[in-house]
């Protein structure tokens, strides 16, 4: 898994928005999208440092 890529981001964001609209009680305080973006930034930084 290489984190949240530009290819995956729009699809995952749309899926999350649909989930949040239909089941907000499960999406409240869910930070998976932010965590995926942070992980991807870390991955890219590690690749650049290698």
C-alpha positions in Angstrom: 0.0 0.0 0.0 1.5 3.3 -1.0 -0.9 5.5 0.8 -3.4 7.9 -0.7 -2.4 8.6 -4.3 -3.9 11.2 -6.7 -5.6 8.3 -8.5 -7.3 6.9 -5.4 -8.1 10.2 -3.6 -11.2 11.2 -5.6 -12.7 7.8 -5.4 -12.1 7.4 -1.7 -13.2 10.9 -0.9 -16.5 10.3 -2.8 -17.0 7.0 -1.0 -16.4 8.6 2.4 -18.8 11.5 1.6 -21.5 8.9 0.6 -20.9 7.0 3.9 -21.0 10.2 5.9 -24.2 11.3 4.2 -26.0 8.0 4.8 -24.5 6.9 8.1 -23.1 10.0 9.9 -23.0 8.3 13.2 -20.3 6.1 11.9 -18.3 8.8 10.1 -18.2 11.3 13.0 -14.6 11.8 14.2 -13.4 9.3 11.6 -10.0 10.6 10.4 -9.0 7.8 8.0 -8.7 10.2 5.1 -6.4 12.5 7.0 -4.4 9.6 8.3 -4.0 8.2 4.7 -2.8 11.6 3.5 -0.3 11.9 6.3 0.9 8.3 5.7 1.4 9.1 2.0 3.4 12.2 2.8 5.6 10.2 5.1 6.1 7.5 2.4 7.1 10.1 -0.2 9.5 11.8 2.2 11.1 8.4 3.0 11.4 7.7 -0.7 13.1 11.0 -1.4 15.5 10.5 1.5 16.5 7.0 0.3 
